[in-house]
Amino acid sequence: MQKIDIISCAIMSISLMMSLICFISIKDSNPEKLVVVADWITSGSLYVDWSLNYNMLSAIMVLLVNFISTIVHFYSVGYMHNDDRRPVFMAYLGLFTFFMLMLVTSSNLIQLFLGWEGVGLTSYLLIGFWHYKESANNAALKAFVVNRVGDFGFLLGIFAIFIIFGTVNFKEIFILVNTQETTMFNFLGLQFHALTLITMLLFVGAMGKSAQFGLHTWLPDAMEGPTPVSALIHAATMVTAGVFLMVLMSPLLEKSEFTKNFIMIVGALSAIFAASVAITQDDIKKIIAYSTCSQLGYMFIAIGSSAYNLAMFHLVTHAFFKALLFLGAGSVIHSMSDEQNIKRMGGLYKKIPVTYLLMLIGTLALTGFPFFSAYFSKDLILEILYLNGSSIKNYIFLAGVFVVFLTALYSFRLLFYVFHGLDNSDEKVSAHIHESSNIIIIPLVILAFFSIFSGLLFKDYFFGIKSISFWNDSLVNISLTVPPSLVHEIPIYIKKLPLMNMLLGTLIAFLICVLFKNVTDFLKKNLFYIYTFLNKKWYFDEFYNLVFVKFSKYVGNGFWKSIDIELIDNIGPNGVSRAIKVLGSVVSSFQSGFLYHYVLTIIIGLTIFISIYFYIF
């Protein structure tokens, strides 16, 4: 290990230990801690201090961010071993983690927004780390631009909050929220329910950062970055920032039923969209990326159902198995000499058995296999939807169950193509396939442990007899409108429905990927239009390229030619230049070189000047 590796890993390890100590401290005593570092902004009625807010919600996020980041730092030492720019990479990882910690410990919206933008900036640097690849540059730029769309909505939400509440401090906002329940906001002569408008604008920001339906297009392309980046972004940092924001602002959300329903619908659409696209992808990292988008949909469904603690529960369990899957995929890619196409793999369970076992654990956790982590968090979200059954929630419940089927299908499709069947890799690649080093494997083992046991270990704290005392006042509506005891009264067929769909998806994946491989080609041929639609990601990229990119280029070129070149340049620099040239040519025509011509000119000038003087005066 180089000095930079030792320093980076040591700092993250210390940060992790300190966050664990702080978590244990606040868990035992439950005091909300606010540490004011310095006065920051004072402008008129706007006052913002730089402070650290620490309650159970932020404590969980700080611990989770530090844990995943520490794992990724150690993993990166092995994965980026041959990269000459590894010191720069480790610095970017540390900076990214810093901004994420700033985000989750903020006591006001301005400080949070700074961390929010910092995460966006460093993600641009990390995604485009291999900048010599055009695809990496394009992916980094795409992530940056799409996130700015969401951030614009977030910024408008902050402005609206300051106008309505007169403050950007969380504690003050939450105290005043009941007084603004019926307040209307006048915009362009139209009346809007203020809290609905605010929460909708905040959710636009969350949609961009958490890659929800409509603003999701940057997430799969972000896989152009190194695999440790993918794990860090997807597991517990950038994409979960939107979930954290909405949970944090839950006191406002509870005052707008419209926004909560909208969040549920977008979450359900995101889950279905991403899962349906994932079943047709061949890039191992992109499949897992779409899985992230789909699981984030579940979290937003929970938020829309007022099940904020379940959203956080799934966020935590998801962090472990998603980091495991990404880093496991990195181990596969590393052993396959950077090959990422699952169709060019196969039979790897014999050559890299440890990685196979760890990827299997991650897959079982993701699909919700009994007693693995997501079995508890995901199933609880669906059960709460069923218990709170309204017409819209019933449809979303069915959508959620269907996504369980799709999740099992694409997850085990990946597993079967990569680790089972015949070896489809190049002979030179196949000859060099080997198990990864311990510095790569050990972080996976740690993540595998939590992927198995985190649901069982934490369920009582997130949803159960200990949940109310655990969360204290850091979340609203902890009762979820139904006592946890009622969950046991759900019909058995409803409880088993996700499991049955998971098993069905696994079975179909086994049939089409292992037993009857020709079925895939048959389906592609006979369901060509459906397959193409899914493979092209519902044509979102093509639509955005046509409507926004090409249109913007057309308008930009038009302004450049008609205004910049023909108007500004012709009237401005070019026009002045031509006028000077004309004037110069006229003046130069009087430069004959004869003295009597100059004397005559002087006499004529003096005559004109004296005549004007006597005429005026």
Sequence and secondary structure as in RCSB ss.txt:
>XXXX:A:sequence
MQKIDIISCAIMSISLMMSLICFISIKDSNPEKLVVVADWITSGSLYVDWSLNYNMLSAIMVLLVNFISTIVHFY
SVGYMHNDDRRPVFMAYLGLFTFFMLMLVTSSNLIQLFLGWEGVGLTSYLLIGFWHYKESANNAALKAFVVNRVG
DFGFLLGIFAIFIIFGTVNFKEIFILVNTQETTMFNFLGLQFHALTLITMLLFVGAMGKSAQFGLHTWLPDAMEG
PTPVSALIHAATMVTAGVFLMVLMSPLLEKSEFTKNFIMIVGALSAIFAASVAITQDDIKKIIAYSTCSQLGYMF
IAIGSSAYNLAMFHLVTHAFFKALLFLGAGSVIHSMSDEQNIKRMGGLYKKIPVTYLLMLIGTLALTGFPFFSAY
FSKDLILEILYLNGSSIKNYIFLAGVFVVFLTALYSFRLLFYVFHGLDNSDEKVSAHIHESSNIIIIPLVILAFF
SIFSGLLFKDYFFGIKSISFWNDSLVNISLTVPPSLVHEIPIYIKKLPLMNMLLGTLIAFLICVLFKNVTDFLKK
NLFYIYTFLNKKWYFDEFYNLVFVKFSKYVGNGFWKSIDIELIDNIGPNGVSRAIKVLGSVVSSFQSGFLYHYVL
TIIIGLTIFISIYFYIF
>XXXX:A:secstr
  HHHHHHHHHHHHHHHHHHHHHHHHHHH   EEEEEEEEEEETTEEEEEEEEESHHHHHHHHHHHHHHHHHHHH
HHHHTTT TTHHHHHHHHHHHHHHHHHHHT SBHHHHHHHHHHHHHHHHHHHTSSTTSHHHHHHHHHHHHHHHHH
HHHHHHHHHHHHHHHS  BHHHHHHHGGGGTT EEEETTEEEEHHHHHHHHHHHHHHHHTT TTS THHHHGGGS
 HHHHHHHHHTSGGGHHHHHHHHTHHHHTT HHHHHHHHHHHHHHHHHHHHHHTT  BHHHHHHHHHHHHHHHHH
HHHHTT HHHHHHHHHHHHHHHHHHHHHHHHHHHHTTT  BGGG   TTTTSHHHHHHHHHHHHHHHT TTSHHH
HHHHHHHHHHHHT  HHHHHHHHHHHHHHHHHHHHHHHHHHHHHSS   S HHHHHT     HHHHHHHHHHHHH
HHHHHHHHHHHHSSTTHHHHHTTSSS TTTTS GGGGGGS HHHHHHHHHHHHHHHHHHHIIIII THHHHHHHH
HTHHHHHHHHTGGGHHHHHIIIIIIHHHHHHHHHIIIIIIIIIIHHTHHHHHHHHHHHHHHHHTT    HHHHHH
HHHHHHHHHHHHHHHH 
